[in-house]
Amino acid sequence: MKKQKKQGVPSKAPPKKPEARPKAGAAAYAASAAGSGPRKKRRLKPARVAVFVLILLLLAAGVVAAVVLLLRPGRPASGSGEHSAVFGLKSIAVEGSTHYTDEEIIEASGFSVGQSIFSLKKKQAAENILRAFPYVERVTVESPSFTSIKITIVEAEPVAAVQASDGWIILGENGKGLEKLPEDSSRLADYLLLRCTLADGAGVGSTLLSDQDMQTLQSLLNAISSQEVTDIREIDLRDAIDIRLLWKDQITVLLGSDINLEHKLAMFASTLKLILQENGEDAQGQIDLSSYSNSDPNKQQAVYTPQEVLTAGSTTGTAADPTQASDGGTTEPAA
């Protein structure tokens, strides 16, 4: 007898695992890209390239045109009919110049009305003016406003007329020659006359005196000013140990060296008063202070020699001590 198969509950199939979902993000994008194959490159159309190049050229041309308009020089100050730059200079003012006209200063500066303000070279303009005009000692170039320039001039003060081989050269405080005058110029009466050895290359616009002579001259001028001595017509520095002054074309003052100049000038001022009191305002002659010594009381005196005695060739003179006077214009040294 055949065994019958047991009929039971049919066995269940094992549950299927859920399929893994692709990760979002870069990994999913990479898988998608890999599965889709190589992408085709897009080509720019020639018409678009041409339009792009044309736009670039137009922009470049506009920039160049703007630069040219901004930097284009304007018309000269006198006006020549040319057009001004877009940002052109409208005014140029000059102050402080008494020896040169405003037009001369502006021309030397290189500036012109209508010139682009972006092309102005202020430092170069100041240097140009200094080179062109000897009387100009300092130059300031500034812009009071966006389209204006102001040039301020400081001129050198003349201190003397220095004798040269073919005339006279006006000496400025800066030690340079300011201008040339002929030998017989009527303007010489306006200046202190200076006789000295000129420096090498001396002339208008260059240094006239050596450093030593310039220092001695400045010391003399300071002493003359501090002692309130007036009417000095000439200074002679040709001999360093025989410095001389000429007062009013009447009295020659022998100072010797440049030692004790302040004290010597003080003695001269006092002695001159006595001489004029005793001999009149027209007194002529020579005052010798070359042996004056501030440290030696026996040498604190001035020796006055009248012109008639000098003319006669006599070497005798009169010792003058401004602290006391005696008969006949003769004074004794201070004790």
Secondary structure, DSSP 4 states (H G I P E B T S, - for coil): -PPPPPP-PPPPPPPPPPPPPPPSSHHHHHHHHHHH-PPPPPPPPHHHHHHHHHHHHHHHHHHHHHHHHHH-----TT--SPPPPTTB--EEEEES-SSS-HHHHHHHHT--TT-BGGG--HHHHHHHHHHH-TTEEEEEEE-SSTTEEEEEEEEPPEEEEEEETTEEEEEETTSBEEEEE-TT-GGGGGS-EEE-PPPTT-SBTSB-S-HHHHHHHHHHHHHHHHTT---EEEEE-SSTTSEEEEETTTEEEEEESSTTHHHHHHHHHHHHHHHHHHH-TT--EEEE-TT--SS-GGG--EEEEEHHHHHTT----EEE-TT---GGG--PPP-
